[in-house]
Amino acid sequence: MSAQDAALVSELISRRAVGLPGNPFAEADARAAAAIAAGHDIIDLSKGNPDGQPPVFVQDALAQAAHDPGLFRYPPFDGVPQYLNAIAGWYEREHGVTVDPATQLLATSGSSVGIATVIQALIDPGDTVVAVDPYYPQYEGSTSVAGGRFETIPADAGHGFLPDLDAVDAGLWERAKLLILNYPNNPTGAVASPELYASAVRLAKRYGFIVLNDFAYAGLEFGEAHSLSLLETPGALDVAVELGSLSKMFMVAGWRGGFVAGNAEVLGAVKAVHRQTAVLASSVIQQAGAIALNSDQSTAKDLAVQYQHRFEVVRDGLDGSGLDVAQSHGGLFAWARIPGQRGRVDDTDAGGSGAGDLPNAEVEGAVTHAAVGVSDAFVEWLLNTAGVALMPGTCFGENGEGWVRISLLKHTADLYQAVSRIRRVLDDLR
């Protein structure tokens, strides 16, 4: 292509596309791939990609659905009836919530499609979307696609990474059109309390905004933590919608199955956008998803126990290393404060200096990319010295600076090895 042709094409690209933030997960894949291509032995703990296989009965359901002539045709726009009924049954059994399959549910090709579609259905250019920082990066990206304004509420370790919504300036709520929550949380592992959801619903009704809860990690809480749906909150169906996903509960991320549930009027708008912009959820995936959701959910509970054990391997293995792991109550990740960053995660004084911390200068002096943030530099340094790939906390918002996310989706032996490598290089640095 000539320089003139290239310039012409460049001028035709929309400002919206040019202005979009990068995808941090694609960038993480590229970092790890480059290190592997260079001959390095890398343990990749940057991804939230399930490392096991679906329950056998779910695999069998998919295989059987693939031979069903009734599923060879395009599926209904809003979802296969069996799947929608199964979602409604799951809400009733697991959360005591009644939703109408016809008006309050939509089948999607994963919760990511749900995020984008809800935002497009609600947000006009200039409208404000509010999220809790740290946050899943797509919330900002999809807001950017819609032309919205993205604002955040900080959540910190001292409060268990749960925001105090009642302490937020009223001006933000007056600007807000959509509040996005995400519990169990990616990346922090926080689990919502009934009081948090009650505050969100009350504020939404007072100031006139919608609440969206990203419930992709439903059922993967640790110990006594309860799998709480936002829709359980009294009055939530007046102002709220919720996203669900088969990916994490049943280890079928590659199948792309999810749903949106909640307020019927909002669902009507979401369906209208979905019919124009999204690929319909696969009929065979929906059929297998119906079987999975109609089960007793014991396989998801077993996964939660497994992930809790993996979290404890990482937390206990890094104890005293200077890489300080925050307590998690569910999900697929450990959230860790890097050496030298504002004390230990269990300090009530955010300015404290925890035992085992390393001065910032030592961490930054061990890396070559001094121009980037501390989290980015630390991740790069660990990749080069320990052969362990993590996600820098800055991918999850400004409040993530000084933190890293560690995926638990590796076999326990790999996690032990990764922890050992990290400890070794931190001990050498110290």
C-alpha positions as CSV (number, residue, x, y, z in Angstrom):
1,M,0.0,0.0,0.0
2,S,1.4,3.4,-0.9
3,A,1.8,6.2,1.6
4,Q,-1.0,8.1,-0.1
5,D,-3.4,5.1,0.1
6,A,-2.5,4.5,3.7
7,A,-3.2,8.2,4.6
8,L,-6.6,8.0,2.8
9,V,-7.6,4.9,4.8
10,S,-6.4,6.4,8.0
11,E,-8.7,9.4,7.5
12,L,-11.7,7.1,7.0
13,I,-11.3,5.4,10.4
14,S,-13.9,6.6,12.9
15,R,-12.7,8.8,15.8
16,R,-14.5,6.3,18.0
17,A,-12.3,3.4,16.9
18,V,-9.1,5.5,17.1
19,G,-9.9,6.7,20.6
20,L,-10.6,3.3,22.1
21,P,-8.3,2.1,25.0
22,G,-6.2,-1.0,24.3
23,N,-7.2,-4.4,25.4
24,P,-4.9,-5.3,28.4
25,F,-5.5,-9.0,28.1
26,A,-4.4,-9.1,24.4
27,E,-1.4,-7.1,25.5
28,A,-0.7,-9.6,28.3
29,D,-0.9,-12.5,25.8
30,A,1.6,-10.7,23.6
31,R,4.0,-10.1,26.5
32,A,4.0,-13.8,27.5
33,A,4.1,-15.0,23.9
34,A,7.2,-12.8,23.2
35,A,9.0,-14.2,26.2
36,I,8.2,-17.8,25.2
37,A,9.3,-17.1,21.6
38,A,12.6,-15.8,23.0
39,G,13.1,-19.2,24.7
40,H,12.1,-18.4,28.2
41,D,10.2,-20.8,30.5
42,I,7.1,-18.9,31.4
43,I,4.4,-19.7,33.9
44,D,1.5,-17.6,32.7
45,L,-0.7,-16.4,35.6
46,S,-2.1,-13.4,33.7
47,K,-5.2,-15.0,32.2
48,G,-8.6,-15.9,33.6
49,N,-8.9,-18.8,31.2
50,P,-10.2,-22.1,32.8
51,D,-7.5,-24.8,33.0
52,G,-9.8,-27.8,33.5
53,Q,-12.7,-29.3,31.6
54,P,-16.5,-29.1,31.9
55,P,-18.4,-31.6,33.9
56,V,-18.9,-34.8,31.9
57,F,-22.7,-34.5,31.9
58,V,-22.4,-31.0,30.4
59,Q,-20.1,-32.3,27.7
60,D,-22.5,-35.1,27.0
61,A,-25.4,-32.6,26.8
62,L,-23.5,-30.6,24.2
63,A,-22.7,-33.7,22.1
64,Q,-26.3,-34.8,22.2
65,A,-27.5,-31.3,21.2
66,A,-25.2,-31.4,18.2
67,H,-27.2,-34.3,16.8
68,D,-30.7,-32.7,17.5
69,P,-32.2,-31.7,14.1
70,G,-34.4,-29.2,15.9
71,L,-31.2,-27.2,16.8
72,F,-29.8,-27.0,13.3
73,R,-31.8,-23.8,12.5
74,Y,-31.1,-20.3,13.8
75,P,-32.2,-20.0,17.4
76,P,-34.9,-17.6,18.6
77,F,-33.6,-14.0,18.9
78,D,-33.9,-13.8,22.7
79,G,-33.0,-17.3,23.6
80,V,-34.0,-21.0,23.3
81,P,-37.1,-21.5,25.7
82,Q,-35.4,-24.4,27.5
83,Y,-32.4,-22.2,28.3
84,L,-34.4,-19.2,29.4
85,N,-36.6,-21.5,31.6
86,A,-33.4,-23.0,33.1
87,I,-32.0,-19.6,34.0
88,A,-35.3,-18.7,35.6
89,G,-35.3,-22.0,37.6
90,W,-31.7,-21.3,38.7
91,Y,-32.6,-17.9,40.0
92,E,-35.6,-19.3,41.9
93,R,-33.7,-22.2,43.5
94,E,-30.3,-20.5,44.2
95,H,-31.4,-17.0,45.0
96,G,-35.2,-17.0,45.7
97,V,-35.8,-14.6,42.8
98,T,-38.6,-14.9,40.3
99,V,-37.9,-13.7,36.8
100,D,-40.2,-14.0,33.7
101,P,-38.4,-15.8,30.9
102,A,-40.3,-13.9,28.3
103,T,-39.7,-10.3,29.5
104,Q,-36.9,-10.4,32.0
105,L,-34.2,-12.6,30.4
106,L,-32.0,-12.6,27.3
107,A,-29.5,-15.3,26.2
108,T,-26.1,-13.9,25.1
109,S,-22.9,-15.3,23.7
110,G,-21.1,-14.7,27.1
111,S,-21.3,-12.0,29.7
112,S,-19.0,-9.8,27.7
113,V,-21.7,-9.4,25.0
114,G,-24.1,-8.5,27.9
115,I,-21.8,-5.8,29.2
116,A,-21.5,-4.1,25.7
117,T,-25.2,-4.5,24.9
118,V,-26.5,-3.1,28.2
119,I,-24.2,-0.1,27.9
120,Q,-25.3,0.6,24.3
121,A,-28.9,0.3,25.3
122,L,-28.6,2.8,28.1
123,I,-25.8,5.2,27.3
124,D,-25.9,8.1,24.8
125,P,-22.9,10.2,24.0
126,G,-22.0,12.3,27.1
127,D,-23.9,10.1,29.6
128,T,-22.0,9.0,32.7
129,V,-21.2,5.4,33.6
130,V,-19.9,4.8,37.2
131,A,-17.8,1.8,38.2
132,V,-15.9,0.8,41.3
133,D,-12.1,1.1,41.0
134,P,-10.5,-1.5,40.6
135,Y,-12.8,-2.6,37.8
136,Y,-12.9,-5.0,34.8
137,P,-11.4,-3.1,31.9
138,Q,-14.3,-3.8,29.4
139,Y,-16.6,-1.5,31.5
140,E,-14.4,1.5,30.4
141,G,-13.9,0.2,26.8
142,S,-17.6,-0.4,26.1
143,T,-18.5,3.0,27.6
144,S,-15.9,4.5,25.2
145,V,-17.5,2.8,22.3
146,A,-20.9,4.3,23.3
147,G,-19.4,7.7,23.6
148,G,-20.1,7.9,27.4
149,R,-18.2,9.4,30.2
150,F,-16.5,6.9,32.6
151,E,-16.1,7.8,36.3
152,T,-15.1,5.7,39.2
153,I,-15.5,5.3,43.0
154,P,-12.4,4.0,44.8
155,A,-12.4,0.9,46.9
156,D,-9.5,0.0,49.1
157,A,-8.1,-2.9,51.1
158,G,-8.9,-1.2,54.4
159,H,-12.6,-1.6,53.6
160,G,-12.4,-5.0,52.0
161,F,-12.6,-3.5,48.5
162,L,-16.2,-2.7,49.0
163,P,-17.2,1.0,48.3
164,D,-19.1,3.2,50.6
165,L,-21.8,4.3,48.2
166,D,-23.5,6.6,50.7
167,A,-20.2,8.6,51.1
168,V,-20.1,9.4,47.4
169,D,-20.7,13.1,46.4
170,A,-24.3,13.6,45.4
171,G,-23.1,15.3,42.2
172,L,-21.8,12.0,40.8
173,W,-25.1,10.3,41.4
174,E,-26.9,13.2,39.7
175,R,-24.7,12.7,36.6
176,A,-24.9,8.9,36.7
177,K,-27.0,7.0,34.3
178,L,-25.5,3.5,35.0
179,L,-23.7,2.1,38.0
180,I,-21.7,-1.1,37.3
181,L,-21.0,-3.4,40.2
182,N,-19.1,-6.8,40.0
183,Y,-19.3,-9.3,42.8
184,P,-17.6,-11.7,43.3
185,N,-15.1,-9.2,42.1
186,N,-12.5,-9.4,39.4
187,P,-9.7,-8.6,40.4
188,T,-10.0,-8.2,44.2
189,G,-12.1,-11.3,45.2
190,A,-14.4,-9.1,47.2
191,V,-18.0,-10.4,47.8
192,A,-20.9,-8.0,48.1
193,S,-22.9,-7.6,51.3
194,P,-26.7,-7.2,51.4
195,E,-26.1,-3.7,52.7
196,L,-24.0,-2.7,49.7
197,Y,-26.7,-3.9,47.3
198,A,-29.5,-2.2,49.3
199,S,-27.6,1.1,49.2
200,A,-27.2,0.8,45.4
201,V,-30.9,0.1,44.9
202,R,-31.9,3.0,47.2
203,L,-29.6,5.5,45.5
204,A,-30.7,4.3,42.0
205,K,-34.3,5.1,42.9
206,R,-33.4,8.4,44.6
207,Y,-31.2,9.8,41.8
208,G,-32.6,7.9,38.7
209,F,-30.0,5.6,37.4
210,I,-29.8,1.9,36.6
211,V,-27.6,-0.6,38.4
212,L,-25.8,-3.4,36.5
213,N,-24.2,-6.3,38.5
214,D,-21.7,-8.4,36.6
215,F,-22.3,-11.8,38.3
216,A,-19.9,-13.8,36.1
217,Y,-18.4,-15.5,39.1
218,A,-21.6,-16.6,40.7
219,G,-21.3,-19.7,42.8
220,L,-17.5,-19.4,43.2
221,E,-17.4,-17.9,46.7
222,F,-15.0,-19.3,49.3
223,G,-16.0,-20.9,52.6
224,E,-19.0,-19.4,54.2
225,A,-19.3,-16.5,51.7
226,H,-22.8,-16.5,50.2
227,S,-23.5,-16.3,46.5
228,L,-25.6,-13.1,46.6
229,S,-27.5,-11.9,43.5
230,L,-28.2,-8.2,43.2
231,L,-31.8,-9.2,42.2
232,E,-32.4,-10.7,45.7
233,T,-32.4,-7.1,47.0
234,P,-35.9,-5.8,47.6
235,G,-36.9,-3.4,44.8
236,A,-33.9,-4.4,42.6
237,L,-36.1,-5.5,39.7
238,D,-37.4,-1.9,39.5
239,V,-33.9,-0.5,38.7
240,A,-31.4,-3.3,38.1
241,V,-30.1,-5.9,35.7
242,E,-27.6,-8.6,36.2
243,L,-25.2,-10.5,33.9
244,G,-24.6,-14.3,34.2
245,S,-22.1,-16.6,32.6
246,L,-21.6,-20.3,32.0
247,S,-17.9,-19.8,31.4
248,K,-16.6,-19.8,35.0
249,M,-19.3,-21.9,36.8
250,F,-18.9,-24.8,34.3
251,M,-15.4,-24.2,32.8
252,V,-16.7,-23.5,29.3
253,A,-15.2,-20.2,28.5
254,G,-14.7,-21.2,24.9
255,W,-18.4,-22.0,24.4
256,R,-19.5,-18.4,25.0
257,G,-22.7,-18.8,26.9
258,G,-24.3,-16.2,29.2
259,F,-27.4,-14.1,29.9
260,V,-28.9,-10.8,31.1
261,A,-31.6,-10.8,33.7
262,G,-33.6,-8.0,35.4
263,N,-35.9,-5.1,34.8
264,A,-38.3,-5.8,31.9
265,E,-38.2,-2.3,30.4
266,V,-34.4,-2.2,30.4
267,L,-34.4,-5.8,29.0
268,G,-36.7,-4.6,26.2
269,A,-34.1,-2.0,25.2
270,V,-31.2,-4.4,25.6
271,K,-33.0,-6.9,23.3
272,A,-33.6,-4.3,20.7
273,V,-29.8,-3.5,20.6
274,H,-28.9,-7.1,20.8
275,R,-31.0,-8.0,17.8
276,Q,-29.2,-5.4,15.7
277,T,-25.6,-5.8,16.9
278,A,-24.8,-9.2,18.3
279,V,-24.4,-12.8,17.2
280,L,-27.1,-15.0,18.7
281,A,-26.1,-17.4,21.4
282,S,-25.5,-20.8,19.8
283,S,-28.5,-23.1,20.1
284,V,-26.5,-26.1,21.1
285,I,-24.6,-24.1,23.8
286,Q,-28.0,-22.9,25.2
287,Q,-29.2,-26.5,25.3
288,A,-26.1,-27.7,27.2
289,G,-26.4,-24.6,29.4
290,A,-30.0,-25.6,30.3
291,I,-28.8,-29.0,31.5
292,A,-26.0,-27.4,33.5
293,L,-28.2,-24.8,35.2
294,N,-30.9,-27.4,36.0
295,S,-28.3,-29.5,37.9
296,D,-27.7,-29.3,41.6
297,Q,-24.7,-27.0,41.1
298,S,-22.4,-29.3,43.1
299,T,-19.8,-29.1,40.4
300,A,-19.6,-25.3,40.8
301,K,-19.3,-25.8,44.5
302,D,-16.4,-28.2,44.0
303,L,-14.7,-25.6,41.8
304,A,-15.0,-23.0,44.5
305,V,-13.3,-25.3,47.0
306,Q,-10.5,-26.0,44.5
307,Y,-10.0,-22.3,43.8
308,Q,-10.0,-21.5,47.5
309,H,-7.2,-24.0,48.0
310,R,-5.2,-22.5,45.1
311,F,-5.7,-19.0,46.6
312,E,-4.3,-20.3,49.9
313,V,-1.3,-21.8,48.1
314,V,-0.5,-18.4,46.6
315,R,-1.3,-16.3,49.7
316,D,0.6,-18.5,52.2
317,G,3.5,-19.1,49.8
318,L,4.1,-15.4,49.3
319,D,3.6,-14.5,53.0
320,G,6.6,-12.5,54.1
321,S,8.0,-12.1,50.6
322,G,7.0,-8.5,50.3
323,L,4.4,-9.3,47.7
324,D,1.4,-8.9,50.0
325,V,-1.8,-10.9,49.0
326,A,-5.1,-9.4,50.0
327,Q,-7.8,-11.7,51.5
328,S,-10.2,-13.0,48.8
329,H,-13.7,-14.3,49.3
330,G,-14.3,-15.7,45.9
331,G,-13.5,-15.8,42.2
332,L,-10.4,-16.8,40.2
333,F,-7.7,-14.4,41.2
334,A,-5.3,-13.2,44.0
335,W,-4.8,-9.4,44.3
336,A,-1.4,-8.5,45.7
337,R,0.3,-5.3,46.7
338,I,3.8,-5.1,45.3
339,P,6.8,-4.4,47.5
340,G,7.1,-0.9,48.8
341,Q,3.6,0.2,48.1
342,R,1.8,1.8,51.0
343,G,2.3,-0.9,53.7
344,R,0.7,-4.3,54.1
345,V,-2.8,-5.1,52.9
346,D,-4.1,-5.6,56.4
347,D,-2.9,-2.2,57.7
348,T,-5.7,0.1,58.7
349,D,-3.4,3.1,58.1
350,A,-3.0,3.4,54.4
351,G,0.3,5.1,54.9
352,G,1.9,2.4,57.0
353,S,5.0,0.5,56.0
354,G,4.6,-3.2,56.3
355,A,7.2,-5.6,57.4
356,G,9.0,-7.2,54.4
357,D,8.3,-4.2,52.1
358,L,11.0,-3.1,49.7
359,P,11.7,0.6,48.9
360,N,10.3,1.7,45.6
361,A,13.8,2.7,44.4
362,E,14.9,-0.9,44.7
363,V,12.0,-2.3,42.7
364,E,12.2,0.4,40.0
365,G,16.0,0.1,39.8
366,A,15.6,-3.6,39.0
367,V,13.6,-2.9,35.9
368,T,14.4,-1.2,32.6
369,H,11.1,0.5,31.9
370,A,11.3,3.3,34.4
371,A,8.9,5.5,32.3
372,V,6.0,3.2,33.0
373,G,4.0,2.8,36.2
374,V,5.3,0.8,39.2
375,S,2.9,-2.0,38.6
376,D,3.8,-2.3,34.9
377,A,7.5,-2.2,35.7
378,F,7.2,-4.8,38.4
379,V,5.3,-7.2,36.1
380,E,7.9,-6.7,33.4
381,W,10.6,-7.4,35.9
382,L,9.0,-10.5,37.2
383,L,8.5,-11.8,33.6
384,N,12.2,-11.3,32.8
385,T,13.7,-12.5,36.1
386,A,11.3,-15.1,37.5
387,G,9.6,-16.3,34.3
388,V,6.1,-15.6,35.8
389,A,3.5,-13.5,33.9
390,L,1.1,-11.5,35.9
391,M,-1.3,-8.6,35.1
392,P,-0.4,-5.1,36.3
393,G,-3.0,-3.6,38.6
394,T,-3.1,-0.5,36.4
395,C,-5.1,-2.5,33.8
396,F,-8.0,-2.4,36.3
397,G,-8.0,1.3,37.0
398,E,-6.0,4.0,38.7
399,N,-6.6,2.4,42.1
400,G,-4.8,-0.7,40.8
401,E,-1.4,1.1,40.7
402,G,0.9,-0.6,43.1
403,W,-1.0,-4.0,42.7
404,V,-0.8,-7.1,40.5
405,R,-3.4,-9.7,39.7
406,I,-2.4,-13.4,39.9
407,S,-4.6,-15.9,38.1
408,L,-5.5,-19.1,40.0
409,L,-6.2,-21.0,36.8
410,K,-3.2,-23.2,36.9
411,H,-2.6,-26.6,38.4
412,T,-1.5,-26.4,42.0
413,A,2.0,-27.7,41.1
414,D,2.4,-24.7,38.7
415,L,1.3,-22.3,41.4
416,Y,3.8,-23.7,43.9
417,Q,6.5,-23.3,41.3
418,A,5.5,-19.8,40.4
419,V,5.4,-18.8,44.1
420,S,8.9,-20.3,44.5
421,R,10.3,-18.3,41.6
422,I,8.8,-15.1,42.8
423,R,10.1,-15.5,46.3
424,R,13.6,-16.3,45.0
425,V,13.9,-13.2,42.9
426,L,12.4,-11.0,45.7
427,D,14.8,-12.5,48.2
428,D,17.7,-11.9,45.8
429,L,16.6,-8.3,45.4
430,R,16.4,-7.7,49.1
